[in-house]
Amino acid sequence: MTTSHAHMPGIEVAAERGRRTSRIPACVNPIWQGAVRQPAVAGTFYPADLDALRNMIDRQLDYARTSLSHQQQPNRLPEGAPKAVIVPHAGYIYSGTTAAVAYSLLARGRGEIHRAVIIGPTHRVPVRGSACCTAGAWRTPLGVMPIDTEAECDALDAGTPGLIVNDDTHQREHAVEVQLPWIQRTLGGNVSIIPINAGDTTPQELGTLIERFWEDPGTVIIISSDLSHYHPEHVARSLDDDTIWRIATRTMPIVPDRACGAYPVNGLIDVCIRHNLAIRPLGCSTSGDDGALALAGGDGLPMRRPDMADRDQAVVGYASFAVWNQDDGSARHVRVQEPPEREDAGPQLPPEAQHVLPGLARAALARYCGIDTDEPTAQETSQTHPWLNRDGASFVTLREQGDLRGCIGSLEATRPLGEDIACHTVDAASHDPRFRPVEPWEYPGISIEVSVLSPKRALPVSSRAQLEASLVPWRDGLVIDDGHGHRATFLPQVWDQLPHPHDFVGHLLAKAGLRADTTWNDARFAAWTYTVSVYDEKETGADASGRATGEERKHHA
């Protein structure tokens, strides 16, 4: 059920409040009057048994408090309860300790905080805008929590941009629900809630909604979001470190493939920019860390994580943050800096790579075309050169008579470099949607170029002009992402054809499916740069057999 205005307060809520007189908009469907939204994920994401749930939360809060005490973290944080937090929403056994750090700080406000505005993403039923529901209360195993329907109706009546009513999106959604037992246990059962599912909305729209409740000293804002999903542990940590840095430095936009709650997070960042408030990282983990938490300390970012149990295990990432009113971060002892390159972020290639990589790609192309070759397979080459077994990210470019014939690659290191290059060679020959597949008769005329990428670095820019000014021609590869499915990259080699930053960015926007003259000043594009080492058959003297000699061409900072 979706309407632009329909809402209702609920009989139970009115009874619990007592002193307040609820009003029901004329367009409300009476069937919803007094409805209590029942738990959807009790027994799966958290225990359905009251005692088991209470005990689990208490254990995780004790773990968080003990960890903070041992690191003397409270001395580095402002006094009092945070005004807003960002917390994960996975099963408690996976993300509970990360959430507990933030909730242990919110517990400082017990008795003073009377309302929680909880904003999460939509995993099941997408919406445009930000959706409240028509229920009057939500139930958890710990009891019933009333919804402040009066405040919701006021926001709807005021025409708050993007605010709608949609019950379907709340029916089975877990992102808001999993926060409620934490609120009940840390702030008490008398706290009212405003549950909101944020779909396709802008940071400014959601920021305006958050602003409606910001000035009330008894209201806390809770943003529900996990980080990366189902990457190998060593890749997930690198991606999450970058996202944590972007959030901590208020660098928008955060994109959904880096944080499922990207829309709510961007809305909070927008408010923090308006008020010049710091977003302080508290701790992080992954589902593969068995509950072990890496706390933010005096050493800056990234946080010091525990050793990986299995670097190739697919995991989900988590982090928690806190925002205090009147805290611009100037007095913080925790340094927030761009994360350095991790030791395992990319391969350090030996000089022999200058002929090994083009030869490996040439052999892969020959086998794809059905050409007999005595050259070893990628697996055999990796056995001879063990450095090819380290994870790496690559692009393979095919040219015919100097014209582009195919180019495909990956921006993240997710598999061994040798395998990555061989697979991308075949993909460039067969799956580049801009070209028909390469045929065997073309093989002798195809030249190959292999680019090995450095880890990406986020650019803290909010406008196209800032983006263009930050680029270094012939060094920087560029990735742009608007968070709405428009994402593209140019390798540094493209500077040869587009030497002016304005043209470089314009053509990349067109490649992403947008107008080349698109401009912005609201931080709605995320941008990253990277560098490459280029191994070109032409420059190494390679022939169709893949044997090559010569020097590699570098595009390093």
N, C-alpha and C positions, 0 to 999 in steps of 0.2 A: 504494500500500500504506500503510495507516494503522493504527497500533496505539497503545495508551496507554503501552506499555512496551518493546516489542521493539526491540533494538538489537544491534549487533555491532562488535567492534573492528577486524577486518581483519588478514589475515596480513602484508601489506606494512608496515602501521603497526607491528605488533609487531616485525618484523624491523628496521625503521629505528630504533626506540627501543632495542632491545637490552636495556637495563637494566631495563625495566618488564615486568611480567607482565600481559598483558591478560586480561580475563575476558569470557566471552560469556554473557549472560543466557539462562536455559533456554528462554525462549520465542522465541529468535531463529530465523529461517529460514536454514538453512545456505547457501542459494543466494547470500546476500549476503556470505558470508565472503570477505574479500580483495578486494572490489569497489573499483574506482577510478572515480570519477565523471569522465567525459571532458568536455572543454570544449564548451559549447553555443553560444557566441557568438564564438569566435576566428575572425578573418577578417571579422567584421562590426563588432563594437563595438571591437575592437582587433586589431592584426596577428596573423596566425597564424604568421608567420615569426619565428623566435627573434631573429635579428639586428635585423629591422625593429622588433619590439616593444621590445627592449632600447634601441635608439637613440631611439625615440619617447619612452619614459619618461624617459630621461636628458635629452633636450632640454627636456622640460617641467619636470623638476626643476631644471635649470639656469635656466630662465626664472623659476621661482618663487623660487629663491634669490637671483637677481640683483635681482628686483623687491623682495624683502624687504630686501635690503642697501641698495638705493637709498633706500628709505623709512625705513631704520634701524628697521624694525619689530621685530627681535629684542630691541632694548633695551626695548621696551614689554611683552614677554612673559616669563613665568616661565622659569627655567632648566630644562634637562632635557627629556625627551620627554613629550608629553601622556599622560594616562591614558586619554583617550577623544577621538575625533574624529568629526565628521559630515562626510561627503564625498559628492559626486554619483556617479552610476553610468551616465551616458550614454556614447556613443561618445567615445573619447579625443580625437578631433579637435574635439569640442564642449566637453566638460567637463574635459578632462585638466589644463589649467593651474589650474583651480580646485581639483581634487583634489590637485595637486602641492604646493600651499602647505601643506596639512595633512601630506602624506607627507614633505615636506622637514624638517618639525619632528619627525615620528616617527623619522626616520633618526638623530636624536640617541641613540635607545635601541638602536641596533644592537649586538648582543652581550649586551644585558641583557634585552631583550624576547624571550621564548621562545614566547609563545602569543598568538594574535589571535582574539578572539571577534567575529565579523562578523555583524551583524544587519541584514537588509534586508526590504523588503516583498514581497508576492506579486503579480506582474503577470499571471500565467497561471493558476495553480491556487490558489484561495483556501483558507484554512484558518481554523479557530477555534483560537486559541492561538498558540503559537510552536513551529515544527517544526524538529527536527534530522532528519538522514537516516541511513541504515544503511550508507553507504559508509565505507570505512576511510581513504580519501585522495581528494584532488581533483588532477587534472592540469591544467596550463597549458602553453603553449609553452616556458616557462622551467623546467619540471620538475614533480615530484610533491610535493604538500604533505600531510603526514600529518594526520589528524583526531585530536584528543585524545579518543578514544572512552571512555577511562577516566573522564574528567571528565564526559562526557555521561551515562554510565551512573550515576555518582554522583548527578547532578542528577535523573535519572529515578527512581532508587531513593528519593531523598529526597522525592519527591512535589512537586517544584517546581511551583507553580500555573501551569497553562496550557501546560506543556511536553509536547509529543507527538512522535511519530515519523511522518514522512510523506515518502516518496521522490518521489511524483508532483510535489509542489510545487517540488522542487529540480531536476527533470530538465531543464527548459528555461529556468529562471529566470536572469536575468543580473545582478541587483542585487548578489548576493554575489560571483559569479564575477569581475566586472570589477575587484574590489578585490585579487584574489590576485596578479596580476603586480606591482602596486605594492608589496605586502608583500614579495614575493620580492626585488624590486630594492632596496628601502630597508632591510629588516630581515634579509635573508638567507634562504637556502633551508632552513635547519633549523628554522624557526618552525612550530609546529603550529597548527592552526586548529580553531575550532568554528563551522561555518556554520549560521545559523539564519534561517528565513523567518518573519517575524512577521505574522500575520493579525489577525483580530478579537480583540483582547485589550485589557485595561485598562492604563493607565500603571503601576499598582501591581503587577500581575502581572508585566509585563515588567521593571519596576524590581527586583522580587525576584529574577528570573532573573539580571539583570546583577550584582546584589549578590553572588551566589555567587562571582563571579570577580574582584570589584573589589579585594579586599584583597591579592591576589597581585601583588607588585611587578613580576613578569615578564609580566603579562598586559595587553594593550591592548584597549580596546573600540572597534570601528569600526562606526559607524552609517551605513548607505547610504541616501541619499535625494536626489532632485532636488526642485525647488520647483514653481512653477506650470507648467502645460502648455498650449501652443498658444493663448495670448492674443497680441494685437498687442504688439509690443515695448514701446511706451510704457505699455500697461496692465500687462504682465508685470512691468516694473520697479517699478511702484507696488505691485502685489500682493506681490512678493517683498520689497521693503523692509519692508512690514508684517510679513511672516512672519519675516524676519531679526530684526526688533525683538522679536517675541514669543519667539523662541527665546532670544535674548540676555538677555531679562529673565525667562526661565523662566516665561512666561505660557502655561499650558495651558488647553484642549487645542489643539494644532496639528491642523488637519483635513485629510483626504486630498486635497481639491481644491486645497489650497495647497501640499502636500508629499506626494508619493506614499509616502514613508517616514514618514508621520505617526505610525504606531504605534511604530516603533522610536525615533523622536525623542522622543515623549512618555515612553517608558520611561527614556531617558537624563535627561530633565528631572526626572523623579520622583527619580532617584538624586541628581542635583545639588541638589535641594531638601532631601533628607534630610541631605546632607553639607554644605550651605551652600557649594557650589562654583560658581564663575562659569563661564558658557559664553561663550567669547570668539569673536566673529566674526573670521574671517581674510581672506576675500575672496569676491567674487561675480561672476557674469557671466551671460550668456544665450547660447543657441546662435546668436544673430545677431551676437555681438560678435567673431567670428572669432578666438577664443582670447584676446582682450584681457581682462585681469583687473583688477577694481577692488579694491584692497586697503583693509582697515580701517586707518585711521591715527588721528591725534590730533584729527580734526575731528568725530568722533562718527558717528552713523548718520543717514540712509542714506549708504552709501559713494559716493565720487565716481566715477561711471561714465564710460566713453568716450562720445563722441557716437554717436547712433543712425545706423546705415547706412540703415535703412528702418523708420520708426516703426510702420508697419502690418504688418510681417512677423510671421507667427505663430512664436513661439519657445518654448523651454523654459528655465526659470530654474535656476540652480545657486548654491550657496553652501557654504563650508566653515567649520567651527568647531573649537575645541579646548578641552579641559577638563584642568586640572592638579590633582592632589591638593594639598591644603593651600592652594589658591588661592580665596579668597572674593571676589576682584575689588577689594578695598579699595585695593590699591596700583596698580591699573591707571591708565595714562595715557590710555587710549582711553575716551572718554565714550560710554556707551550711553544714548541718550535716545529718546523717541518721535519717529519720523520726521516732519518738518514736511510740510505740504502741498506737493506738487511744483507748480511753475509750470504744468505742463501737465496737472494732475490734474483740472481741471474748468473750465467756462466762467465767465467773469466777465460777467454779463449787463447790458446797458444798460437805461435806464428804459423804452424802447419795448417791452421784453419783456412788460410788463404787459398789452398788448393783442395783440401778435404771437402769443404762445404759445397763448392760448385760441382765437384766430382760426384758427391752423394746425390745432389739434386739431378744431375745429368743422368745418372744411372736409374733413378726413380722415373724420370720422364721416358727413358728408353723402354723400360719394362711396361709402362702404361701404354706406349705406342706399339708394343709387340716387337720391338727391335732387339735382336740378339746382342747381348753384351757380356763381356767377361768381367765387368766391374762388379765389386761386391755389393750385396744388398745393404740397406740401411742398418739392419741388425748386425751384419758381419762387420761393417765399417765401425760401428759403435764398439764392438768387441776389440777391434784393433786400436781404437782411439777412445779410451774410457771417458774422456771429458764430454763426449757426446751423450753420455747417459745422465748428465746433470740437466735439470729442467731449464728450458729456455723458451723464449718467445721469438718467432721469426715471421717474416713475410718472404714469399717467393714471387718474383716478377719475371714473366716471360715476354720476350719481344721477338717480332718477326720483321726483318728488314728495317729494324729501328723503331717500328711501331708497337705500341702496347698490344699484347696478345692474351694477357691474363695476369691477375695479381690477387693473391689471397694470403691471409696470414692471421696471426693472433696477437693481441696486445698484452696478454697475461701469460706467464710461464706456468703451464699446467701439465706438461709431459716432457720426457727427455728430448733434448734439442735435436738429436739425429732423427728421431721419429717425427718430430714436429716439421722439420724441413722436408722430409720425404713425403709426408701426407699433404703438406701445402703445395708441393710441386704438382702432385696429381690433381689436387683441387683447382689450382690455377689453370691447369690444362683442360679440366672437364666441367667445373662447376662455377666459373665466373659468369654471372648472369648477363654480362655485357657482350659476351662472345660465344660463338658456337664452339664445341669441343675441338681440341687440336687433333688432327688426323695424322696417321703415320707418315704420309708423304711430306708433311710440313716439318717433320722432326729435324732434318739437317739445317733448316733455315732458322730454327728457334735458338735464341740466346737466353741465358739464365742469369739472374742476379738474385743473390740471397742477402737479406737484411736481418741482422740479429739485433733485437731491441733491448734497450736498458729498461729498468722499471720506470713507470710513469710518475710524473710529479704534478701535483695539483697546482693550478694557477689561481691565486686569490684575486680574481678580477670580477667586476660587477657590470662592465659595459663592453661593447664591441671595441670602442676606442682604446680602453685599457688593455684588452686582449691583444689588439694589433701592436700596441706599443711595447708589450712584453715579449714579443717573439723575436728570436734571433735567426734571420734568414740563413739557410744552408746548414744550420745546426739542428733546429727544433722540428721534430715531427709533432703533429697536433691532433688531439681528439676533442671533439665537441659533443655535448649531449644536452638536450633541452628537457630531459625527463619525461617526454611524451612520445618516445619512439623515434625521434630524429637524432641519430648518432652516426658519426662518420669520422674517418681519420685520413690524413695525408702524411706520407712518409717525407723525410727531409729532402729526398731527391726531387720532389715536386717543385721545390724552389727554383730548379733549373728552368721550368716553364713559367712559373708565376713568382718572379723575384720581389714583387711589392707585397707587403703584409696585407693591405686592403684587398688585393686581388686573391691572395692566398686564402684568406678567410672567406671571401665571397664565394669562390668556387667550392670550398669545403661545405659551406651552407647549402649550396645547390646540390652537392653530392648527397647531403643528408635529407634532401627532399624539401628544402625550404627556399625562399627567395634569396637570391644572392645579395640583395640590398637590405636584408633584414638587419635591423639595429635594435639595441636594447640598452637600458640603463638600470635594470632592476634585478640583476644577478640571476636571471632565469636560465642562463646557460652555464653548465659546468665545463671546465676546460682542463686538459692535462697536456703536458709536453713530454717528449722522450727523445733520446738520441739513438742512432743506429751505427753499427759497423757493417759496411757493405762489402760483399764478396762477389765480384763481377767477372764472369768468364772472359769478357773482352779485355779487361785490365789484367787478368791473370794469364792470358794467352791460352785459354782453354780451347779445345777442339771438341768435336762431337763425341769423342770417346770419354770426355770428362776429365782428361789429364790436363792439369793447369799448373802454371808457375807464375810468379810475379808478386805484386804487393797488394794488400787489402787497402780499400779506401775507407777512411774513418769519418764519421759525423759525430764526434764526441764533443762534449762541453769543454 
